[in-house]
């Protein structure tokens, strides 16, 4: 009965050997095969699973790639937001002419800022004797004002005490851990203290917390203390000298071109390291993880494409008599092949673009979705204690999204070729004989 109805509908557009490819006749028949009937329910279910599989696979790929890109972008911007792109250290002696060198380096085209630094490890303690390890960075007040990642993110207090040389700035997570607020006193203990006849005594000194900053990167917010440069020089027995000068450049990828200019401006033997060398292992691990995730998640789309193959093969078997009738009416083998190609490709195309739409929606609302699932589960799904960042980032890349779309469409189209070819090779006589 079904074959008779389809035959009458096909008569509305009479096929001929000279019909052009993808004609109205071929599109009508392909669309008819996509619509479910009672006896074809199982085939329709397989097609539905194929659609859902491709949609979820594409959406998952887009979301995971966007989150990985977001991680990389946020980490680079925040790591390099407080750390220089190039670090200059002396080789031939103490760096005592740091003020003069900083001015020379700042005058180099492409260098936006040069910061003399004194650094040292300490034990920081606050109320109740609670303590934590901390990295003290001695920096000039004017330079810290230029360091917008810190100066624009003061959550409590201000930089007045720091500028007067009488206070320090600490991270928000450190403040919470030590129970400190702006105006409280923090005690720092350094193992490199005063030299006495009995040996080196640890240096213990208290400072007023002038302000509390929050960069948004948990590791830095929990471990860094900014101290006025002159006070840091006294505290770490480095009067009149600094350990390094950090250079910030306009384009981090151009550090190799600036290296000779920096060496020439220094006028002395120096050793230069850049941000790529200092973070090479970290960013290489991110890239490897990203590539592996892409390959693994591509398997989801591949499985969905295999479902298209199985669904179309079953459809070809079910429509054997229909194919024979179409061939006797004048439809060519190429026409039959294109009909089943369009049937399978429609599933792949709609699934792919539905996946793109789903992926874009999730990426645009990733933080809200994370908050919702955290609320539902009653747990923190993205704990800043375990991750570098305090929120889940997502940064969609147009080129990567297009590559995912092309990959999904290619797999879908390839999956339709074998069933479509089998349909075109079906012998009408044999099909009608065993109907």
DRENLO-293521 format. One record per residue (C-alpha): residue number from 1; x, y, z. Coordinates in pm, whole numbers, plus 50000, padded with zeros to 5 digits. Layout:
<NUM, <X, Y, Z>>
...
! end
This chain:
<1, <50000, 50000, 50000>>
<2, <50280, 50236, 50094>>
<3, <50462, 50165, 49767>>
<4, <50146, 50242, 49567>>
<5, <50100, 50576, 49744>>
<6, <50462, 50669, 49688>>
<7, <50431, 50565, 49324>>
<8, <50132, 50798, 49276>>
<9, <50324, 51086, 49438>>
<10, <50627, 51016, 49221>>
<11, <50404, 51034, 48911>>
<12, <50355, 51403, 48981>>
<13, <50716, 51456, 48875>>
<14, <50797, 51211, 48596>>
<15, <51162, 51107, 48605>>
<16, <51361, 51072, 48289>>
<17, <51713, 50968, 48212>>
<18, <51794, 51327, 48123>>
<19, <51665, 51470, 48455>>
<20, <51924, 51704, 48602>>
<21, <52101, 51603, 48927>>
<22, <51925, 51692, 49254>>
<23, <51606, 51776, 49065>>
<24, <51266, 51833, 49226>>
<25, <51177, 51466, 49173>>
<26, <51485, 51347, 49364>>
<27, <51426, 51593, 49649>>
<28, <51058, 51490, 49684>>
<29, <51146, 51120, 49710>>
<30, <51435, 51186, 49951>>
<31, <51207, 51393, 50174>>
<32, <50942, 51117, 50163>>
<33, <51198, 50864, 50288>>
<34, <51288, 51091, 50579>>
<35, <50929, 51092, 50708>>
<36, <50839, 50809, 50941>>
<37, <50566, 50554, 50886>>
<38, <50430, 50292, 51117>>
<39, <50621, 50000, 50970>>
<40, <50937, 50211, 50934>>
<41, <50937, 50324, 51299>>
<42, <51254, 50134, 51382>>
<43, <51442, 50294, 51092>>
<44, <51314, 50632, 51204>>
<45, <51445, 50568, 51556>>
<46, <51791, 50491, 51417>>
<47, <51779, 50813, 51214>>
<48, <51676, 51001, 51528>>
<49, <51967, 50856, 51724>>
<50, <52201, 50953, 51441>>
<51, <52071, 51310, 51448>>
<52, <52102, 51337, 51827>>
<53, <52448, 51177, 51822>>
<54, <52584, 51420, 51563>>
<55, <52421, 51715, 51740>>
<56, <52569, 51622, 52080>>
<57, <52907, 51535, 51929>>
<58, <52939, 51869, 51748>>
<59, <52811, 52063, 52049>>
<60, <53049, 51883, 52285>>
<61, <53345, 51945, 52055>>
<62, <53263, 52317, 52029>>
<63, <53210, 52353, 52405>>
<64, <53527, 52165, 52505>>
<65, <53742, 52351, 52250>>
<66, <53596, 52684, 52367>>
<67, <53665, 52603, 52732>>
<68, <54021, 52493, 52652>>
<69, <54076, 52814, 52454>>
<70, <53926, 53012, 52740>>
<71, <54165, 52849, 52984>>
<72, <54464, 52930, 52767>>
<73, <54358, 53290, 52701>>
<74, <54277, 53362, 53065>>
<75, <54592, 53197, 53193>>
<76, <54814, 53384, 52947>>
<77, <54649, 53718, 53022>>
<78, <54669, 53670, 53399>>
<79, <55007, 53503, 53419>>
<80, <55155, 53769, 53193>>
<81, <54943, 54037, 53355>>
<82, <55166, 54043, 53662>>
<83, <55478, 53876, 53523>>
<84, <55697, 54037, 53259>>
<85, <55727, 53904, 52908>>
<86, <56107, 53932, 52933>>
<87, <56316, 53899, 53250>>
<88, <56657, 54068, 53254>>
<89, <56912, 53945, 53512>>
<90, <57274, 54055, 53559>>
<91, <57571, 53832, 53482>>
<92, <57876, 54049, 53551>>
<93, <57775, 54184, 53891>>
<94, <57492, 54319, 54109>>
<95, <57218, 54509, 53930>>
<96, <57280, 54843, 54105>>
<97, <57206, 55073, 53809>>
<98, <56852, 54940, 53777>>
<99, <56686, 55283, 53761>>
<100, <56902, 55388, 53466>>
<101, <56853, 55056, 53285>>
<102, <56476, 55064, 53343>>
<103, <56459, 55405, 53174>>
<104, <56666, 55278, 52878>>
<105, <56454, 54968, 52837>>
<106, <56133, 55172, 52853>>
<107, <56258, 55379, 52561>>
<108, <56285, 55077, 52330>>
<109, <56009, 55067, 52069>>
<110, <55774, 54781, 52158>>
<111, <55854, 54782, 52531>>
<112, <55562, 54922, 52731>>
<113, <55703, 54897, 53083>>
<114, <56023, 54805, 53271>>
<115, <55989, 54706, 53638>>
<116, <56288, 54659, 53873>>
<117, <56205, 54381, 54122>>
<118, <56327, 54228, 54446>>
<119, <56174, 53890, 54528>>
<120, <56193, 53655, 54821>>
<121, <56010, 53371, 54995>>
<122, <55863, 53433, 55340>>
<123, <55626, 53286, 55594>>
<124, <55325, 53514, 55640>>
<125, <55107, 53500, 55950>>
<126, <54800, 53690, 56061>>
<127, <54542, 53665, 56336>>
<128, <54551, 53364, 56562>>
<129, <54898, 53262, 56447>>
<130, <54777, 53109, 56119>>
<131, <55058, 53103, 55863>>
<132, <55114, 53041, 55494>>
<133, <55401, 53059, 55248>>
<134, <55419, 53378, 55044>>
<135, <55621, 53534, 54764>>
<136, <55714, 53894, 54842>>
<137, <55768, 54115, 54537>>
<138, <55937, 54447, 54600>>
<139, <55826, 54703, 54342>>
<140, <55819, 55082, 54309>>
<141, <55483, 55247, 54380>>
<142, <55470, 55416, 54039>>
<143, <55540, 55086, 53866>>
<144, <55268, 54909, 54063>>
<145, <55021, 55179, 53955>>
<146, <55109, 55099, 53592>>
<147, <55052, 54728, 53660>>
<148, <54677, 54752, 53591>>
<149, <54612, 54385, 53663>>
<150, <54681, 54465, 54029>>
<151, <54612, 54837, 54071>>
<152, <54269, 54815, 53902>>
<153, <54161, 54521, 54117>>
<154, <54198, 54655, 54471>>
<155, <53900, 54505, 54655>>
<156, <53962, 54661, 54998>>
<157, <54177, 54946, 55125>>
<158, <54389, 55151, 54886>>
<159, <54747, 55211, 54770>>
<160, <54809, 55522, 54982>>
<161, <55002, 55339, 55253>>
<162, <55196, 55145, 54991>>
<163, <55293, 55464, 54807>>
<164, <55414, 55611, 55140>>
<165, <55633, 55306, 55192>>
<166, <55447, 55200, 55505>>
<167, <55218, 54920, 55391>>
<168, <55189, 54611, 55173>>
<169, <54928, 54470, 54936>>
<170, <54811, 54110, 54974>>
<171, <54583, 53882, 54769>>
<172, <54220, 53821, 54864>>
<173, <54263, 53449, 54922>>
<174, <54561, 53508, 55147>>
<175, <54360, 53767, 55339>>
<176, <54077, 53517, 55389>>
<177, <54315, 53241, 55494>>
<178, <54493, 53461, 55748>>
<179, <54178, 53641, 55863>>
<180, <54308, 53984, 55762>>
<181, <54137, 54299, 55638>>
<182, <54270, 54634, 55520>>
<183, <54442, 54812, 55811>>
<184, <54538, 54491, 55994>>
<185, <54895, 54381, 56055>>
<186, <55067, 54094, 55875>>
<187, <55387, 53940, 56008>>
<188, <55654, 53818, 55767>>
<189, <55933, 53577, 55858>>
<190, <56233, 53544, 55626>>
<191, <56502, 53276, 55675>>
<192, <56762, 53514, 55528>>
<193, <56784, 53753, 55822>>
<194, <57049, 53917, 56035>>
<195, <57397, 53770, 56063>>
<196, <57508, 53719, 56425>>
<197, <57802, 53541, 56589>>
<198, <57568, 53248, 56641>>
<199, <57466, 53233, 56275>>
<200, <57188, 53379, 56066>>
<201, <56872, 53463, 56257>>
<202, <56540, 53469, 56072>>
<203, <56411, 53817, 56014>>
<204, <56066, 53887, 56158>>
<205, <55884, 54209, 56076>>
<206, <55525, 54329, 56078>>
<207, <55359, 54547, 55813>>
<208, <55024, 54717, 55778>>
<209, <54796, 54573, 55512>>
<210, <54736, 54880, 55295>>
<211, <54510, 54705, 55045>>
<212, <54376, 54370, 54928>>
<213, <54377, 54284, 54557>>
<214, <54199, 54010, 54364>>
<215, <54348, 53915, 54027>>
<216, <54108, 53624, 53977>>
<217, <54385, 53363, 53956>>
<218, <54367, 53163, 54276>>
<219, <54738, 53078, 54297>>
<220, <54843, 53442, 54281>>
<221, <54564, 53570, 54506>>
<222, <54677, 53320, 54772>>
<223, <55055, 53364, 54759>>
<224, <55177, 53708, 54644>>
<225, <55255, 54010, 54861>>
<226, <55357, 54343, 54705>>
<227, <55599, 54549, 54913>>
<228, <55754, 54892, 54840>>
<229, <56088, 54841, 54664>>
<230, <56309, 55021, 54920>>
<231, <56149, 54832, 55209>>
<232, <56195, 54502, 55025>>
<233, <56562, 54584, 54966>>
<234, <56609, 54636, 55340>>
<235, <56408, 54330, 55434>>
<236, <56602, 54096, 55203>>
<237, <56948, 54250, 55265>>
<238, <56962, 54386, 54909>>
<239, <57013, 54757, 54969>>
<240, <57070, 54953, 54649>>
<241, <57027, 54655, 54416>>
<242, <56752, 54450, 54254>>
<243, <56749, 54090, 54137>>
<244, <56591, 54148, 53796>>
<245, <56410, 54389, 53566>>
<246, <56090, 54261, 53410>>
<247, <55993, 54400, 53070>>
<248, <55637, 54416, 52941>>
<249, <55602, 54433, 52563>>
<250, <55319, 54529, 52331>>
<251, <55322, 54194, 52148>>
<252, <55432, 53891, 52355>>
<253, <55505, 53695, 52037>>
<254, <55770, 53950, 51930>>
<255, <56012, 53894, 52219>>
<256, <56276, 53740, 51991>>
<257, <56294, 54056, 51782>>
<258, <56331, 54273, 52092>>
<259, <56604, 54062, 52253>>
<260, <56899, 54219, 52057>>
<261, <56769, 54570, 52129>>
<262, <56747, 54498, 52500>>
<263, <57100, 54355, 52507>>
<264, <57232, 54661, 52326>>
<265, <57052, 54903, 52559>>
<266, <57185, 54724, 52868>>
<267, <57549, 54797, 52783>>
<268, <57661, 54512, 53010>>
<269, <57640, 54134, 53031>>
<270, <57286, 54024, 53102>>
<271, <57085, 53705, 53087>>
<272, <56738, 53722, 52931>>
<273, <56455, 53473, 52969>>
<274, <56108, 53519, 52821>>
<275, <55757, 53410, 52913>>
<276, <55762, 53114, 52673>>
<277, <56069, 52962, 52840>>
<278, <55929, 53011, 53190>>
<279, <55589, 52859, 53106>>
<280, <55683, 52618, 52827>>
<281, <55592, 52297, 53013>>
<282, <55261, 52437, 53132>>
<283, <55136, 52564, 52797>>
<284, <55270, 52258, 52613>>
<285, <55067, 52037, 52846>>
<286, <54757, 52247, 52775>>
<287, <54808, 52209, 52399>>
<288, <54857, 51831, 52420>>
<289, <54546, 51794, 52636>>
<290, <54345, 52005, 52393>>
<291, <54452, 51797, 52091>>
<292, <54379, 51468, 52268>>
<293, <54035, 51588, 52374>>
<294, <53958, 51685, 52013>>
<295, <54051, 51338, 51886>>
<296, <53854, 51159, 52157>>
<297, <53540, 51368, 52111>>
<298, <53557, 51327, 51734>>
<299, <53472, 50961, 51798>>
<300, <53125, 51071, 51912>>
<301, <53058, 51221, 51570>>
<302, <53208, 50912, 51403>>
<303, <52975, 50679, 51595>>
<304, <52678, 50894, 51495>>
<305, <52793, 50877, 51132>>
<306, <52803, 50497, 51157>>
<307, <52442, 50508, 51277>>
<308, <52357, 50691, 50955>>
<309, <52512, 50403, 50759>>
<310, <52310, 50138, 50944>>
<311, <51988, 50338, 50915>>
<312, <52029, 50392, 50542>>
<313, <52119, 50028, 50474>>
<314, <51800, 49920, 50650>>
<315, <51604, 50183, 50456>>
<316, <51747, 50055, 50126>>
<317, <51642, 49699, 50214>>
<318, <51296, 49818, 50310>>
<319, <51256, 50029, 49995>>
<320, <51379, 49765, 49748>>
<321, <51050, 49744, 49560>>
<322, <51019, 50125, 49551>>
<323, <51367, 50151, 49401>>
<324, <51274, 49890, 49137>>
<325, <50957, 50081, 49044>>
<326, <51150, 50410, 49019>>
<327, <51407, 50242, 48792>>
<328, <51135, 50104, 48562>>
<329, <50983, 50454, 48547>>
<330, <51309, 50588, 48409>>
<331, <51510, 50688, 48715>>
<332, <51882, 50630, 48657>>
<333, <52123, 50461, 48895>>
<334, <52277, 50803, 48962>>
<335, <51936, 50943, 49050>>
<336, <51872, 50664, 49301>>
<337, <52216, 50720, 49451>>
<338, <52152, 51093, 49489>>
<339, <51811, 51029, 49652>>
<340, <51962, 50818, 49930>>
<341, <52263, 51050, 49954>>
<342, <52029, 51343, 50022>>
<343, <51833, 51136, 50274>>
<344, <52144, 51058, 50480>>
<345, <52307, 51396, 50426>>
<346, <51995, 51571, 50556>>
<347, <52040, 51396, 50890>>
<348, <52407, 51496, 50906>>
<349, <52351, 51858, 50801>>
<350, <52062, 51923, 51038>>
<351, <52243, 51746, 51323>>
<352, <52560, 51946, 51263>>
<353, <52393, 52286, 51260>>
<354, <52173, 52196, 51555>>
<355, <52495, 52101, 51740>>
<356, <52654, 52435, 51646>>
<357, <52350, 52621, 51779>>
<358, <52353, 52419, 52103>>
<359, <52727, 52467, 52147>>
<360, <52704, 52844, 52097>>
<361, <52420, 52875, 52348>>
<362, <52609, 52674, 52611>>
<363, <52934, 52868, 52555>>
<364, <52758, 53202, 52590>>
<365, <52600, 53090, 52919>>
<366, <52871, 52858, 53051>>
<367, <52914, 53032, 53387>>
<368, <52538, 53045, 53453>>
<369, <52508, 52676, 53364>>
<370, <52796, 52592, 53596>>
<371, <52632, 52787, 53877>>
<372, <52299, 52611, 53817>>
<373, <52449, 52260, 53831>>
<374, <52652, 52357, 54138>>
<375, <52329, 52466, 54304>>
<376, <52144, 52151, 54202>>
<377, <52422, 51914, 54313>>
<378, <52514, 52114, 54622>>
<379, <52883, 52095, 54532>>
<380, <53133, 52332, 54374>>
<381, <53188, 52205, 54018>>
<382, <53478, 52440, 53946>>
<383, <53659, 52487, 54275>>
<384, <53916, 52772, 54271>>
<385, <54113, 52570, 54527>>
<386, <54190, 52313, 54259>>
<387, <54206, 52530, 53947>>
<388, <54403, 52840, 53859>>
<389, <54096, 53047, 53770>>
<390, <53798, 53148, 53983>>
<391, <53540, 53100, 53707>>
<392, <53486, 52879, 53403>>
<393, <53595, 53057, 53083>>
<394, <53478, 52986, 52726>>
<395, <53637, 53148, 52422>>
<396, <53494, 53033, 52088>>
<397, <53732, 53044, 51794>>
<398, <53566, 53093, 51455>>
<399, <53832, 52890, 51273>>
<400, <53803, 52596, 51512>>
<401, <53423, 52603, 51501>>
<402, <53434, 52594, 51122>>
<403, <53679, 52302, 51131>>
<404, <53439, 52110, 51358>>
<405, <53150, 52181, 51118>>
<406, <53353, 52073, 50815>>
<407, <53468, 51757, 50991>>
<408, <53113, 51663, 51096>>
<409, <52970, 51730, 50750>>
<410, <53250, 51533, 50584>>
<411, <53193, 51229, 50807>>
<412, <52818, 51252, 50749>>
<413, <52855, 51273, 50371>>
<414, <53104, 50987, 50362>>
<415, <52867, 50775, 50572>>
<416, <52592, 50808, 50309>>
<417, <52803, 50702, 50011>>
<418, <52808, 50324, 50066>>
<419, <52431, 50281, 50133>>
<420, <52350, 50515, 49842>>
<421, <52582, 50317, 49614>>
<422, <52415, 49990, 49721>>
<423, <52075, 50139, 49643>>
<424, <52190, 50243, 49295>>
<425, <52325, 49893, 49225>>
<426, <51999, 49718, 49319>>
<427, <51863, 49501, 49035>>
<428, <51494, 49594, 48971>>
<429, <51405, 49247, 48846>>
<430, <51543, 49074, 49155>>
<431, <51384, 49331, 49386>>
<432, <51036, 49284, 49235>>
<433, <51070, 48906, 49211>>
<434, <51114, 48863, 49588>>
<435, <50873, 49139, 49692>>
! end
